[in-house]
Every structure is written in structure tokens, then in C-alpha cells.
């Protein structure tokens, strides 16, 4: 979880596929991704991925 940044990002700071790609990878593993703004102006991304044991 991040708190509010010291400065604003720029429009060309990235290609804009970060969360989209994260969601695809988490979905492929049968997990769940939640992401969004926090009350203090920060941002949080939380991925829950199931742990499988070998041979199960």
C-alpha cells in the first residue's frame, strides 16, 4: 500500500498496462486482485493467489 506521493505523475509515466497485466496474471492462477484509491490519497493493490501443494 502506498501513501500519497510527493509529486503528481505525468501522462507519459508508463504504458498504462500495469493493473491490466496484473489482473490477467492473477486470474490465470485462479486468484483475485483488488485495487483502488485509499482514503489518504494513496493507492493499494492486493492479490490473493491460491497456494497448491505438490501432488494434490
C-alpha positions as CSV (number, residue, x, y, z in Angstrom):
1,X,0.0,0.0,0.0
2,X,1.3,3.4,-0.9
3,X,0.5,6.7,0.8
4,X,0.1,9.9,-1.2
5,X,3.0,10.6,-3.5
6,X,5.4,13.5,-3.1
7,X,4.6,14.7,-6.6
8,X,2.0,14.0,-9.3
9,X,2.7,11.5,-12.0
10,X,2.9,12.5,-15.7
11,X,0.8,11.3,-18.5
12,X,3.8,9.6,-20.1
13,X,4.9,7.9,-16.9
14,X,4.1,4.4,-18.3
15,X,2.2,2.5,-20.9
16,X,-0.8,2.1,-18.6
17,X,-1.0,-1.7,-18.6
18,X,0.2,-2.4,-15.0
19,X,-3.1,-3.2,-13.4
20,X,-4.5,-4.8,-16.5
21,X,-1.5,-7.2,-16.7
22,X,-1.5,-7.9,-13.0
23,X,-5.2,-8.8,-13.2
24,X,-4.6,-11.2,-16.2
25,X,-1.8,-13.0,-14.3
26,X,-3.7,-13.3,-11.1
27,X,-6.8,-14.5,-13.0
28,X,-4.7,-17.1,-14.8
29,X,-3.6,-18.5,-11.4
30,X,-7.2,-18.6,-10.1
31,X,-6.7,-15.7,-7.8
32,X,-8.3,-12.4,-7.1
33,X,-7.0,-8.8,-7.5
34,X,-8.4,-5.7,-5.8
35,X,-7.0,-2.3,-6.4
36,X,-8.0,1.3,-5.9
37,X,-7.5,4.6,-4.1
38,X,-7.2,4.8,-0.4
39,X,-8.8,7.3,1.9
40,X,-5.5,9.1,2.5
41,X,-4.9,9.7,-1.3
42,X,-2.7,6.7,-1.8
43,X,-3.3,3.5,-3.8
44,X,-3.4,-0.1,-2.8
45,X,-3.3,-3.3,-4.9
46,X,-3.9,-6.6,-3.2
47,X,-3.5,-10.0,-5.0
48,X,-4.7,-13.2,-3.4
49,X,-3.4,-16.3,-5.2
50,X,-4.3,-19.9,-4.0
51,X,-1.4,-22.0,-2.8
52,X,-1.5,-25.5,-4.1
53,X,0.6,-28.3,-2.6
54,X,2.7,-30.6,-4.7
55,X,0.9,-33.9,-5.6
56,X,-2.6,-32.7,-4.6
